[in-house]
Amino acid sequence: MTVATGYGNTVREVQLTGEAYFDVRHDAARPFVVHAGSADIRDLGTTFTVRVGGDQGVRVAVTSGSVSLAPTTASPNDAIVLRPGDAGTLAPDGRTLVERGGTTEPDTAWTSGRLVFREAPLTSVRSELRRWYGIDLVIDSAFAARHVSMTFDGESADRVLQVIALSLGAEVQRQGSTAFIKPASPRAR
């Protein structure tokens, strides 16, 4: 996160890459703005998370208060207001998707050190393992379309990989910071 020069004097703006949790006191004279990817998120007095996900766009999940979400190229009048429990995503193609009541456990679990997957595609699991543990996960094409649901609370990277492999009926091989998920060999079953 990069904080704008003069933060707090006349502006309260930050530039975000990655993921952050904000608990902001609203100040109409000095609005709090998060610039994340191609999105601008403006506080309207709230608690919320923001995740910049590359090919997944920018996701905002509101736990209290409200925020506005708009592409950086849009006027503030074109913003969508998200209220408690709402989630909004600014897709890479510029579309804004709103899920009323769509905030989920995976949106906020990381703020308490938990890693949660709910019907998550393995591509999302790969991204999270890279972020949490610095592991590059290579997934055999036999598992490309699979999804997983699981929760981890402080487990080691090796334990997380074992659980993922078990849930897929696969085996995991690790070489440094790279882990390979592949079909279990006949002797491993």
Order of alpha helices (4+ residues) and beta strands (2+ residues): beta-beta-beta-beta-beta-beta-beta-beta-beta-alpha-beta-alpha-beta-beta-alpha-beta-beta
